[in-house]
Amino acid sequence: MIEHVTPSKASKMMGITTRTLRDWDAKGKIETTRSVGGHRRVPISEIERITGKETGGLTLAYCRVGTEKQSENLERQVGRVLTKCSEQGWKTELVKDIGSGLNENRKGFKKIIKMVSEGKARRIVVEYWDRITRFGFDTFASYCAGFGTEVVVLEKSENRGFEQELVEDMVALVTSYSARLYGRRGGRHAKK
């Protein structure tokens, strides 16, 4: 994603002259940076702040459930996430997955990783943090931040103690692996 633009491009985006832009910079009304060669550059965030409009990047609305049986819940989740994106006026692309949050091979998950690494995603919006991944959410958010992508979690969970989080993580692991084992057994019976 482009983080800075030239003064002439910034001027066109804001509907002002480059002279006005230089004046604003001198008066501290807009923050600019300098390139390695000493040329003035305007951060996209400053243009958005002044104009009140988002200038680029795509918002990925990511929704996931664990099984096909939860598809009704998936549609409710999609509705809530897309409503929030619409309220914010974000240009949004919906990405859905059905699969365990422990499975890193999900098609939608791989898609968002690829879009983040290519600089195409401005933000990722999820209803709860565990929709992205059951473990390593902070690592995922840091990875995204390295590419200039923000991860927006709509429903923050209450602060829990270390012991509570550990118990919930262990239950999630046992549940996931039990479901995987149960699913394999069910598949064998279906073949017969």
JOZIZI-V57705 format. One record per residue. N is the residue number from 1. RES is the residue in three letters. PHI is phi in radians with two decimals (none if undefined). PSI is psi in radians with two decimals (* if undefined). BURIAL is 1 if it has 24 or more other C-alpha atoms within 12 Angstrom, else 0. Layout:
BEGIN
N:RES:PHI:PSI:BURIAL ; N:RES:PHI:PSI:BURIAL
END
This chain:
BEGIN
1:MET:none:2.40:1 ; 2:ILE:-1.30:2.17:0 ; 3:GLU:-1.66:-0.50:1 ; 4:HIS:-2.35:2.64:1 ; 5:VAL:-2.29:2.89:1 ; 6:THR:-1.23:2.79:1 ; 7:PRO:-1.03:-0.65:1 ; 8:SER:-1.16:-0.71:0 ; 9:LYS:-1.20:-0.72:0 ; 10:ALA:-1.07:-0.71:1 ; 11:SER:-1.06:-0.77:1 ; 12:LYS:-1.12:-0.71:0 ; 13:MET:-1.14:-0.55:1 ; 14:MET:-1.68:-0.20:1 ; 15:GLY:1.33:0.60:0 ; 16:ILE:-2.24:3.03:0 ; 17:THR:-1.54:2.82:0 ; 18:THR:-1.16:-0.53:0 ; 19:ARG:-1.11:-0.76:0 ; 20:THR:-1.07:-0.71:0 ; 21:LEU:-1.07:-0.80:1 ; 22:ARG:-1.08:-0.70:1 ; 23:ASP:-1.10:-0.78:0 ; 24:TRP:-1.07:-0.70:0 ; 25:ASP:-1.10:-0.78:0 ; 26:ALA:-1.11:-0.62:0 ; 27:LYS:-1.52:-0.07:0 ; 28:GLY:1.41:0.25:0 ; 29:LYS:-1.36:-0.37:0 ; 30:ILE:-2.42:2.47:1 ; 31:GLU:-1.61:2.29:1 ; 32:THR:-2.19:2.89:1 ; 33:THR:-2.18:3.06:0 ; 34:ARG:-2.09:2.46:0 ; 35:SER:-1.35:3.07:0 ; 36:VAL:-1.02:-0.61:0 ; 37:GLY:-1.44:0.03:0 ; 38:GLY:1.54:0.17:0 ; 39:HIS:-1.48:2.52:0 ; 40:ARG:-1.24:2.39:1 ; 41:ARG:-2.33:2.56:1 ; 42:VAL:-1.96:2.16:1 ; 43:PRO:-1.15:2.44:1 ; 44:ILE:-0.98:-0.67:1 ; 45:SER:-1.06:-0.58:1 ; 46:GLU:-1.23:-0.69:1 ; 47:ILE:-1.09:-0.75:1 ; 48:GLU:-1.14:-0.67:0 ; 49:ARG:-1.10:-0.76:0 ; 50:ILE:-1.30:-0.75:1 ; 51:THR:-1.46:-0.39:0 ; 52:GLY:1.32:0.25:0 ; 53:LYS:-2.16:2.57:0 ; 54:GLU:-1.40:2.31:0 ; 55:THR:-1.74:-0.32:1 ; 56:GLY:-3.00:3.02:1 ; 57:GLY:1.54:2.71:1 ; 58:LEU:-1.97:2.49:1 ; 59:THR:-1.69:2.22:1 ; 60:LEU:-1.74:2.05:1 ; 61:ALA:-1.61:1.88:1 ; 62:TYR:-1.83:2.20:1 ; 63:CYS:-2.28:2.44:1 ; 64:ARG:-2.59:2.51:1 ; 65:VAL:-2.27:2.87:1 ; 66:GLY:-1.38:-0.59:1 ; 67:THR:-2.43:2.87:0 ; 68:GLU:-1.05:-0.57:0 ; 69:LYS:-1.07:-0.37:0 ; 70:GLN:-1.67:0.28:0 ; 71:SER:-1.07:-0.53:0 ; 72:GLU:-1.14:-0.72:0 ; 73:ASN:-1.13:-0.64:0 ; 74:LEU:-1.05:-0.76:1 ; 75:GLU:-1.16:-0.65:0 ; 76:ARG:-1.13:-0.74:0 ; 77:GLN:-1.07:-0.78:1 ; 78:VAL:-1.02:-0.79:1 ; 79:GLY:-1.04:-0.79:0 ; 80:ARG:-1.16:-0.75:1 ; 81:VAL:-1.20:-0.78:1 ; 82:LEU:-1.16:-0.60:1 ; 83:THR:-1.06:-0.80:0 ; 84:LYS:-1.09:-0.77:1 ; 85:CYS:-1.10:-0.72:1 ; 86:SER:-1.13:-0.74:0 ; 87:GLU:-1.05:-0.59:0 ; 88:GLN:-1.45:-0.21:0 ; 89:GLY:1.34:0.43:0 ; 90:TRP:-1.46:2.41:1 ; 91:LYS:-1.27:2.02:1 ; 92:THR:-2.13:2.49:1 ; 93:GLU:-2.13:2.27:1 ; 94:LEU:-1.51:2.32:1 ; 95:VAL:-2.23:2.13:1 ; 96:LYS:-2.09:2.61:1 ; 97:ASP:-2.43:2.59:1 ; 98:ILE:-2.16:1.96:1 ; 99:GLY:2.88:2.92:1 ; 100:SER:-1.16:2.51:1 ; 101:GLY:-1.21:-0.23:1 ; 102:LEU:-1.46:-0.32:1 ; 103:ASN:-1.46:1.97:1 ; 104:GLU:-1.50:0.04:0 ; 105:ASN:-1.67:0.25:0 ; 106:ARG:-1.16:2.39:1 ; 107:LYS:-1.03:-0.85:0 ; 108:GLY:-1.13:-0.70:1 ; 109:PHE:-1.07:-0.77:1 ; 110:LYS:-1.09:-0.64:0 ; 111:LYS:-1.10:-0.78:1 ; 112:ILE:-1.20:-0.62:1 ; 113:ILE:-1.06:-0.77:1 ; 114:LYS:-1.12:-0.79:0 ; 115:MET:-1.15:-0.64:1 ; 116:VAL:-1.13:-0.82:1 ; 117:SER:-1.16:-0.43:0 ; 118:GLU:-1.55:-0.01:0 ; 119:GLY:1.30:0.38:1 ; 120:LYS:-1.62:-0.24:1 ; 121:ALA:-1.86:2.13:1 ; 122:ARG:-1.43:-0.64:1 ; 123:ARG:-2.72:2.77:1 ; 124:ILE:-2.12:2.22:1 ; 125:VAL:-1.96:2.21:1 ; 126:VAL:-2.28:2.70:1 ; 127:GLU:-1.29:-0.86:1 ; 128:TYR:-2.22:2.65:1 ; 129:TRP:-1.03:-0.58:1 ; 130:ASP:-1.35:-0.01:1 ; 131:ARG:-1.23:-0.56:1 ; 132:ILE:-1.29:-0.98:1 ; 133:THR:-2.74:2.56:1 ; 134:ARG:-1.31:-0.53:1 ; 135:PHE:-2.31:2.60:1 ; 136:GLY:1.43:0.42:0 ; 137:PHE:-1.06:-0.75:0 ; 138:ASP:-1.09:-0.66:0 ; 139:THR:-1.14:-0.75:0 ; 140:PHE:-1.07:-0.80:1 ; 141:ALA:-1.10:-0.67:1 ; 142:SER:-1.15:-0.71:0 ; 143:TYR:-1.02:-0.84:0 ; 144:CYS:-1.09:-0.75:1 ; 145:ALA:-1.05:-0.58:0 ; 146:GLY:-1.08:-0.40:0 ; 147:PHE:-1.83:0.17:1 ; 148:GLY:1.38:0.37:1 ; 149:THR:-1.86:2.26:1 ; 150:GLU:-1.64:2.47:1 ; 151:VAL:-1.86:2.05:1 ; 152:VAL:-1.84:2.11:1 ; 153:VAL:-1.85:2.08:1 ; 154:LEU:-1.26:-0.75:1 ; 155:GLU:-1.95:1.84:0 ; 156:LYS:-1.38:2.38:0 ; 157:SER:-1.47:2.72:0 ; 158:GLU:-1.17:2.71:0 ; 159:ASN:-1.18:2.15:0 ; 160:ARG:-2.00:2.71:0 ; 161:GLY:-1.30:2.90:0 ; 162:PHE:-0.98:-0.80:0 ; 163:GLU:-1.09:-0.73:0 ; 164:GLN:-1.10:-0.78:0 ; 165:GLU:-1.11:-0.72:0 ; 166:LEU:-1.08:-0.78:0 ; 167:VAL:-1.08:-0.80:0 ; 168:GLU:-1.09:-0.68:0 ; 169:ASP:-1.14:-0.74:0 ; 170:MET:-1.15:-0.73:0 ; 171:VAL:-1.10:-0.72:0 ; 172:ALA:-1.09:-0.73:0 ; 173:LEU:-1.11:-0.86:0 ; 174:VAL:-1.08:-0.75:0 ; 175:THR:-1.07:-0.79:0 ; 176:SER:-1.10:-0.84:0 ; 177:TYR:-1.23:-0.57:0 ; 178:SER:-1.13:-0.75:0 ; 179:ALA:-1.11:-0.67:0 ; 180:ARG:-1.13:-0.77:0 ; 181:LEU:-1.14:-0.78:0 ; 182:TYR:-1.08:-0.70:0 ; 183:GLY:-1.10:-0.68:0 ; 184:ARG:-1.14:-0.74:0 ; 185:ARG:-1.12:-0.74:0 ; 186:GLY:-1.08:-0.63:0 ; 187:GLY:-1.15:-0.66:0 ; 188:ARG:-1.13:-0.72:0 ; 189:HIS:-1.19:-0.59:0 ; 190:ALA:-1.18:-0.58:0 ; 191:LYS:-1.17:-0.61:0 ; 192:LYS:-1.22:*:0
END
